[in-house]
Each structure stands twice: as C-alpha cells, then as structure tokens.
Amino acid sequence: MSLLAILLAAGAVVVACGLVGALIGGLRWSLLLQAAGMAMIGAVGTAVLFGAASVGARFRSGFSPALGVDRMSGFFLLVLSLIAVPALYYARDALRGAPRARVTAGLSGAFCLALVGLLTARDVTTFLGFWELMTLLPAALILVGRHDERARRDVFAYLAITHLGGVGVWASMLVLAVHGALGGTPLHGEGLRALVAVLALIGFGTKAGAMPLHSWLPRAHPLAPAHVSALMSGVMIKLALYGLIRVLFAWDAPAPLWVGVVLLGFGALSAVGGVLYALFQHELKRLLAFHSIENVGIILLGLGASLVFAAIGRPLWSAIAFAAALLHILNHAIFKALLFLGAGSFAAAVGGLGLDRLGGLLRRMPWTGGAFALGAMAIAGLPPLNGFVSEWMTLQSLLHVAVYGPFGVSLTALVATAALAATAALAVFCFVKVIGLVLLGAPRSGECEAAKESSVGMRAPVVFLAALCVLLGVTPGLLVPTLAKLRLSSVPLSVHAGVYLPGTGGFPTLALTLALVLLTIGLWRLGTGRRAAPTPIWACGQAVVPALAWTSSGFTKPIRLVLEGVLRPTRELTTVRAQSGVVQEVRYEAEVPHLFDTLLYEPVTAAALRAAALVRRLQSGSLRTYLIYLVGLLVLLLVLVRLGVLA
Amino acid sequence: MSVAGALAGAVQVLGGVLLAPLIPGLIQRLKARLQGRPGPSPLQPYRELRRLWHKSGVAPFPRTVIYELAPPVVVASSLVALVMLPIGGRSPGWPVGHDALVLVGLLALGRFAITLAAWDTGGGFGLMGASRELTFGVPVEAVLLMVMVLVALPVGSTNLIALSDAAARPHVWGEPAHWAALLAFVLVMLAETGRQPIDNPDTHLELTMVHEGPLLEYAGRELAYLQWAAAARHWIMLVLATELFVPHPGPFAARLAVLVVSVPVWCGLLAVVETTQAKMRVLRVPLFLGAGGLVCLLGLASWFAGGGS
C-alpha cells in the first residue's frame, strides 16, 4: 500500500472522526478535524494530479467494491478540498447558535465523505451508492435546519427532479458496466453508444443543473446553510459533470460529432438562460443559484467544443477546450463558494438577503465586503481575475470551432460564441447590480445600518478564497498544461504564468495584471488631488431622499423591456386609495415569472397527475376485480403464446 | 527591436495618449461644418482637459474607495488596450500580448468600473445611464465577438497582428464575409464611441444620457481622466477598424500612411452619421445592434458558400 493510499485513508478516517465528534462532542474542534481530513484528501488528489502514480484500483466493470484515485479524480479531489476546507472552517462560527447545529455539522462531514466516495469509486456499485448519498444528504441537511412548508415542498421538488433524472445515470452506468466499458472494453454498436450518451446527458445534466433540467437548483440551493450551499454549488453539481466527462470522454468514447453539438446547444441555453433569470432575482442566494446554472452552461460549452474538436480531428484544440472546461470548474467552485459564504455572513449580520433591503455593507464589513466584491468581479468574467481566464479559453475554443468546423458546426459555434459573449456581458450587468445593491450606496434598512463585520473565523475563509481568485487569475498557466494533459498526454504547451495558446495573441496574465495594477495606483495617486467640501449628489437640485434610491428592478428595467417578448414579465398596478378622483396610494406588483416552471414543468406535472388518476380507477380495492384482472392477464398470455408472439 | 516596431510603439503610446482627444474634437468640428456652423476648434478637448486638470475634485456623499478607483481603472484599462493594438501591423512587443479577446475583456473592465461608480454615489441619473450602458453592452459584446470570428476565419487566429496582416492581403478584400464583418463592426463602433444614433455626446439633458450619466458626479482630474478615456475609446475603435478592415498593402510606411489617412476619414464618416441620423429610442438600440449579428451570420454563410479560402 502506497504512502498516498495511507494518507487518503487517514484523511477519510479523520473526517469520519470529526463526523462522530460533531454528534457527541465539541462542535468547533470536530469541524476543524473534518477540515483537516479534507485537506489531507486534497493533498493526495493534488499529488496524483501533478504526476504521482495512481492510487488503489483502476476502474473495473465488476460489481465488487473498489476504490482508487487517478489523475482526473485527483483534480476533482483538489477542487473539493479547496472548497470543503474553508467551508467547514466557516461553519465553526456560522453554526454557533444555529438550530440543530450538531446534526448539521455531522451531516456536513458525511456529505463531504460522500463526495470523496463518488470521486474514488472504481466500480459501478460504489459509484451509484455514493451518487445516491450525494443526492440525499443535502436534502437531509436542508430539512434539519428548516422544516417550514415551503422548504419541504422545495426539497421534495429537488428530490423528485434529480431522481427522475437520476434514472439516466443508473441506466447509462449499468449498461456501461454490463458491457465491460468501465474496465476498458469499448462499447459496440452505434445505437447502444448513442443511447448511453443520451442517458448520460439527461442523468448527469439534471444533477448538474443544465437547462431545461435545472428547475430544482434555484429552489434547493438557497435553502441550505451557507457552507452547504457553497459545497452544493461549488462542488456537488461539478461532480455530475465529472460523471459526464467520464462517460463521454472515456467509457463511451469517441463520442460522435452530434453529441458535441448537442452539448454546445445545452451549454449556450444554460449560460444565457441562467444569467438572464439571475438578473431578475431579488434574493441574493437565489440569484447566485441561477448563476450556477450559467456557469455549468459555460463548462458545457467547453466540453462540447472539446468533443467537436476530437470529432473533426483537432486533438490539440480538443485538449485546450477540455482544459478550459476543467479550469472553469475549478474557478467557478472557488468564486461561487466565496460568494455563498459571503452571502451567509451578510445574512448573519443583517438578518435577510432581500437585495433591496441591503446596501452600504462595504464600509461596515470591509473584509467580507471586499472579498465578496472580488468574487463578484471574478464570476463576472473580468480581467485580471480567474473567471476571465477560463472564459477567455472557452471563447477561444468556440471561435476555433467556428474556424475549423464544417458549415453547420461552424454556424452553431458562431451562435455559441455570441451567446457566451452576451452571457459575460449580462453577468457583468448582474454583478454590478449585486455589488451596488449589497455593498455600496446608503444602507436601505435599519439592520443594515447596524451591521457589524463578522468574526475572524468567518472572515478568514472568504479572504482565503478571494486570494485564490487573484492567484489563479495571475498564474493560470501553471495549471493549464497539466489540465490539458488529462486529455492529450503529449500537449505542446509549456508552463508559464500566462496562457499561450496557438492561434491566439497570447494572454500574459502576470504582465497584464501588473500593468493594470501599477497604472491604476499611479493614476490614482496623481488624480486625487484636493477635494472640495462634501457635496450632495446631483438630482437636479432636489434633496436626495431614500425614496429616490434605485432598486434591483429599476436597474434591470431596460433589458427587461428589450426582452419582453421572451421573458413575458407581468405587472399589476392597482389604486389602493383615491380621494375625490385623485389617486393617493397605489400598489404595484411586477414579476419575471420562471417560464420553465410555468410552461414546461407544470404541464408535465399536471399530465403525470392526470395519468395517475386514470390508473387509479383500475385500483377498485375489491378482491373480485383483481381476480378478474388475473384471469384476464392469464388468458391474454395464453392467447399470445398460442399465436406465437411469445415464444 | 526593429525601426518599424519602435515607430509603431511611439504611435501607440504618443498617438494614443496625445492624439486621442483630437478625434472627438475633429468630429465636432466636421459636424459643425456640415450643419453650417463654424464650430469649436478641433483642439477644444485639450482645452477642456487642461481646465479640468487644474480644478479640484468633488466629494459626494455617500461614497467609498470605488468612486475614487473607477477613473484610474478606466484609464489604466484603456492604456493597456492602446499598447495591445498594433499600428500598421507592427508592435514593439509589449509584454501584454496582442489578443483581440483580451482587448474585449479590457473594454468590459472599463464599463464595469464606471457603472459601479454610479452605484457608489447612488445618484439616479448616473444609475440610469449605467443601466442603459450595460444593456447596450450585451449586444455590443455579442456582435463584437461574432465580428472577431469572421475576421479570424482566413487566418485561424485572434492575434491582432496576424489579423492586421490578413487585411493587408488582397484576396481578403473580395470576401463578402470581410465586408459583412466591417458592417457589423461599424454598428459596434457607433455604440462603443457613444455616438448618434445610439448616444448623444453633446447632450446636457440628464434623462437622455448614456455614457455621460455616470460621469455627472465627477469633477477635476477624475473627470479629465474619464473624458480622456472616452477619447481613447474613439482611438481604439477607429484604429481597430483600420487595422482589421481597411485594405493596407505594402511595407510598414505605406500601412502607416493608410492609417494616417483613414482615421480622419472615419471621423468624417461618424460626423456624417451624426448629422443625418437622429438619436433612436433607447429600447431600439439592442435590436439595431442585433442586426449586426444577423449580418455576421450571413457573412459566415457566404464564407462557406465561397468554399472558404
């Protein structure tokens, strides 16, 4: 047994000790123990990713349990530990005084272990077992914390949708195992391979939150405690992509061209749709959940481009697009965890996350607020932070698909490029709004006025993640060749701080960041000379009263009006009080309905319920009826055998 | 470093920094002439900048450090973009690369900084302009990226130097895709430079402002920064239009000459558009820009119909 295997097992044992400790002993040290264990597991993953020999078993098609870590698992273990360690550390202070904190802490450890288990599973039984645990444990975690009617309904929707979609995961994995594809025997037959690809797309796509299978995600993610939201949005949905990558890039490989094009379509839809609905949310965590859909879309665009490149015979670009997708998986995990933890701190300080009730928190919570602003810049895809690097690589991949592909593919890639560019612009729009409403301006409520900076234990993880955003934005090139090698072992990319790809003008991140930062500081010192006495802001000479403050819906109104035909917003204006014909008080309600719910999910649910009602008529409860059914079935079978339909 | 490279570097830095304010000045002058007025001198923007440089800043309340950082960030991103842009297909090899998509990212960074500053002071007019600017930003970025795809088709690269060299080769000029990309790019250029029919740079009515809105709360050197950055954006867009689309064969000197001639011609074109076009309704702008996207789709189809050279 190798050293790494021992370290991995020790890490798991330490997390398990922390799990048990949380239930019976002290909350704070057991969460620390869990974080330490996750760090050990992450160290193993990093070692394997950067060239150490694989640990444990290889993938096998048998049904006996086996565990192991290869380089792909190593990468995802690194992602997991980079999120889990700060999240668990954050939970030490965040769970203080929370209802049923012990159970929550214990379940958090169990959730982390389930994620590790899924990544180290080397056979279909273990994989599917941990897959189910990964789905069920967050539901338990949410229901431990809150059990109001609405939460229960949303958790039910989460379980229902992910389990219906999960059929795809079970079916595709079992087909692959039965045909020995997990052990390395390639699948035979175009039809079978297409079937596996479609099943995997539906199954893993549902769990990843790809549109239109996403409806559970914006319901479930905002309900969980902050550190669990961070794990769910940062890691859990990525593990669905891990499964998809395994199926499409290894077990069911080489995927035909159409699979790549379908991925591009799903990716573009999820990216634009996710960010568009995020723009019109009024609750911070729900908004962030929609952004997870957007980012899954961006990752799918990268994966789709990689498959297309492989199908049209461009292995190098296939590896680059693959690296772009993996880098975005890592980047999104980091900034999304940062934003969810930051949102948790704001909720703890203010007591709510309604966007129009916050404001002015940057001055009151400079550490959390500053880190949150950096994370928002990163997720908006702005240079020089990490989000821009992976979005740039994805854009480059799509652009080169358009250049190298045949006409239909090229046209798809052109539209996908435009979609990704629009997504980036909409994300900037959305996060300008978020930073503005949450951190800047005057406080919009008394609680906000009185908000205090959170404790060091809640500040440190957020600042750590913000530092990672900067680090990965400045030196992504240290990682990119390693990630590309997961797809193509002989990648001619050398290790630099920046990213230099063939067919681009190069992206020297370090020099660019230095130039931007130094110029900004120099110009800042030069430009802020003397200032006149404090002046009120310009409102055409009016006094600036709180009623003049801009709201979330006010800021997004132009784009809502432009896209009215697609979004179909509703608005209702009623007169509440009128005095002798002069209106004194009005009531105004406006909403951007989630059309996927009203046009897709509700009709499907209604049809399913109607079908169930029809079937229920058969169940009369009378014994004689059932006897008639039995006799009828028997006669039918006999007739069929007689006719030779059933041999 | 070659002579051509050094010369290109000098034009990038000195031209970009010093000559950029001449472009809006020139457009104003040409516009006034077209309208039968004498108009201000083309040097008027320089006088404005000098005046602002010697005035004190204002201190609106509430504000945070973001209010102070936004103008330097806008200027810094413009400066980096300036040296990223090759001149006559040459560059002295600044260590910031020459990638077209990074350039688009830098433009987005400037937009982000100034719109965030509008939230910082929370002024209604600033936010109105910011919200419109971000709305326009969506089709602008989408169409700009589609244009980049079209111009990258013949060379398979987003390196601005390679793209400029491609536009120097005669066979590109017969490509409908090239001209479709130019048409779409002109629409983007109108939006990015804040010109009519999309925005009115001369307006003093707060309710109609787009680019100018977030600038309302600034004065002194900070306002000078922002006004210079607006001029620099003209420079970036006009030079990009020349480098990517205007036929410029021959050696470096000839290419430089083409640039010297074509930038004033672009200014004249913008002045003509400003004179003949009324400002359109805010909500029609995205559709107007979206038309550029359709033109790009047609361009791609024509590229494949022609067999793709």
Contacts between the chains, C-beta under 8 A, distances in Angstrom:
chain1	res1	chain2	res2	distance
A	360	B	62	6.8
A	362	B	64	5.2
A	362	B	66	7.7
A	363	B	64	6.0
A	377	B	112	7.3
A	380	B	112	6.8
A	381	B	105	7.6
A	381	B	108	7.7
A	382	B	105	7.0
A	382	B	108	6.2
A	382	B	109	5.2
A	382	B	112	5.6
A	383	B	102	6.9
A	383	B	105	4.6
A	383	B	106	6.3
A	383	B	109	5.7
A	388	B	105	5.5
A	392	B	99	8.0
A	392	B	101	5.7
A	392	B	102	6.7
A	392	B	105	6.7
A	395	B	101	5.6
A	395	B	145	6.9
A	396	B	101	6.6
A	396	B	158	6.7
A	399	B	101	7.6
A	399	B	145	7.7
A	399	B	148	6.7
A	399	B	149	5.3
A	399	B	152	6.0
A	399	B	158	6.5
A	400	B	156	7.0
A	402	B	149	4.8
A	402	B	152	7.9
A	402	B	153	7.7
A	402	B	300	7.4
A	403	B	149	7.3
A	403	B	152	5.7
A	403	B	153	5.8
A	403	B	156	4.9
A	404	B	156	7.2
A	407	B	301	7.8
A	407	B	304	4.3
A	410	B	300	6.4
A	410	B	304	6.9
A	411	B	297	7.2
A	411	B	300	6.1
A	411	B	301	7.5
A	413	B	149	7.8
A	414	B	146	6.1
A	414	B	149	5.4
A	414	B	296	7.0
A	414	B	297	6.8
A	414	B	300	5.4
A	415	B	297	7.8
A	417	B	145	5.1
A	417	B	146	6.6
A	417	B	149	5.6
A	418	B	142	4.2
A	418	B	143	7.3
A	418	B	145	6.0
A	418	B	146	5.1
A	418	B	293	6.1
A	418	B	296	7.9
A	419	B	142	7.4
A	420	B	145	7.6
A	421	B	104	7.7
A	421	B	141	4.4
A	421	B	142	4.6
A	421	B	144	7.0
A	421	B	145	3.8
A	421	B	146	7.9
A	422	B	138	5.2
A	422	B	139	7.4
A	422	B	141	6.5
A	422	B	142	4.2
A	424	B	108	7.0
A	424	B	141	6.3
A	425	B	108	7.0
A	425	B	134	7.5
A	425	B	137	4.6
A	425	B	138	4.3
A	425	B	140	7.3
A	425	B	141	4.2
A	425	B	142	7.2
A	426	B	138	5.7
A	428	B	108	5.9
A	428	B	111	6.9
A	428	B	112	5.3
A	428	B	134	6.7
A	428	B	137	6.8
A	429	B	134	4.2
A	429	B	135	7.4
A	429	B	137	7.0
A	429	B	138	7.1
A	432	B	112	6.3
A	432	B	115	4.9
A	432	B	116	5.5
A	432	B	119	6.7
A	432	B	130	7.1
A	432	B	134	6.3
A	433	B	119	7.9
A	435	B	116	6.1
A	435	B	119	6.8
A	436	B	116	6.6
A	436	B	118	7.7
A	436	B	119	2.7
A	436	B	120	7.6
A	436	B	122	8.0
A	436	B	127	7.9
A	437	B	119	7.5
A	439	B	64	7.9
A	440	B	62	8.0
A	440	B	64	6.3
A	440	B	66	6.5
A	440	B	116	7.4
A	440	B	119	4.6
A	440	B	120	4.7
A	440	B	122	7.2
A	441	B	62	6.2
A	441	B	119	6.1
A	441	B	120	7.0
A	441	B	121	7.7
A	441	B	122	3.9
A	442	B	62	5.2
A	442	B	122	6.3
A	498	B	97	7.5
A	503	B	156	5.3
A	503	B	157	4.5
A	503	B	158	7.0
A	503	B	159	7.7
A	504	B	99	5.3
A	504	B	101	7.6
A	504	B	157	6.7
A	504	B	158	5.2
A	504	B	159	6.3
A	505	B	84	7.9
A	505	B	97	5.1
A	505	B	98	3.8
A	505	B	99	3.2
A	505	B	100	6.6
A	505	B	102	7.0
A	505	B	157	7.5
A	505	B	158	5.9
A	505	B	159	3.8
A	505	B	160	5.7
A	505	B	161	7.3
A	505	B	162	7.8
A	506	B	97	3.9
A	506	B	98	7.0
A	506	B	99	6.0
A	506	B	159	7.5
A	507	B	97	5.7
A	507	B	99	5.8
A	507	B	102	5.7
A	508	B	95	5.6
A	508	B	96	6.2
A	508	B	97	5.1
A	511	B	95	4.0
A	511	B	96	5.7
A	511	B	97	8.0
A	512	B	80	6.7
A	512	B	96	5.1
A	512	B	97	7.2
A	512	B	102	7.2
A	515	B	76	7.6
A	515	B	79	8.0
A	515	B	80	5.3
A	515	B	96	5.9
A	516	B	73	7.8
A	516	B	76	5.3
A	516	B	77	6.6
A	516	B	80	6.1
A	516	B	109	7.9
A	519	B	72	7.4
A	519	B	75	7.4
A	519	B	76	3.7
A	519	B	79	5.7
A	519	B	80	7.2
A	520	B	69	6.9
A	520	B	72	4.5
A	520	B	73	5.4
A	520	B	76	4.5
A	521	B	72	7.6
A	522	B	72	7.9
A	523	B	71	7.5
A	523	B	72	3.8
A	523	B	75	5.4
A	523	B	76	6.2
A	523	B	225	6.8
A	524	B	68	6.6
A	524	B	69	6.4
A	524	B	72	4.3
A	526	B	221	7.4
A	527	B	57	8.0
A	527	B	71	6.2
A	527	B	72	6.1
A	527	B	221	4.4
A	527	B	222	5.7
A	527	B	224	8.0
A	527	B	225	5.7
A	528	B	57	6.5
A	528	B	68	5.6
A	528	B	221	7.4
A	528	B	222	7.3
A	529	B	56	6.7
A	529	B	57	6.7
A	529	B	220	7.0
A	529	B	221	6.1
A	530	B	56	4.7
A	530	B	57	7.2
A	531	B	56	6.0
A	531	B	57	4.6
A	531	B	58	6.6
A	531	B	59	4.4
A	531	B	220	8.0
A	532	B	56	5.1
A	532	B	57	7.1
A	532	B	58	5.4
A	532	B	59	6.4
A	532	B	219	7.7
A	533	B	59	6.9
A	534	B	59	4.7
A	534	B	60	7.3
A	534	B	61	4.9
A	535	B	58	5.1
A	535	B	59	6.4
A	535	B	60	5.6
A	535	B	61	7.5
A	536	B	60	7.1
A	536	B	61	7.0
A	537	B	60	4.9
A	537	B	61	7.7
A	537	B	121	4.9
A	537	B	122	6.7
A	537	B	123	4.0
A	537	B	126	7.8
A	537	B	217	5.8
A	538	B	123	5.9
A	538	B	125	6.6
A	538	B	206	7.8
A	538	B	216	5.2
A	538	B	217	6.5
A	539	B	123	6.5
A	539	B	124	6.0
A	539	B	125	7.4
A	540	B	125	7.9
A	540	B	206	6.9
A	544	B	122	7.9
A	544	B	123	7.7
A	548	B	124	5.6
A	549	B	122	6.3
A	550	B	119	8.0
A	550	B	122	6.9
A	550	B	124	6.5
A	550	B	127	4.7
A	554	B	127	7.7
A	554	B	131	7.7
A	555	B	127	6.3
A	555	B	130	7.8
A	555	B	131	4.9
A	556	B	131	7.2
A	557	B	131	7.1
A	558	B	131	5.6
A	558	B	132	5.6
A	558	B	135	4.1
A	558	B	282	6.5
A	558	B	283	6.8
A	559	B	134	7.8
A	559	B	135	4.8
A	559	B	138	7.0
A	561	B	283	5.4
A	562	B	135	6.5
A	562	B	283	5.7
A	562	B	286	4.8
A	562	B	287	7.7
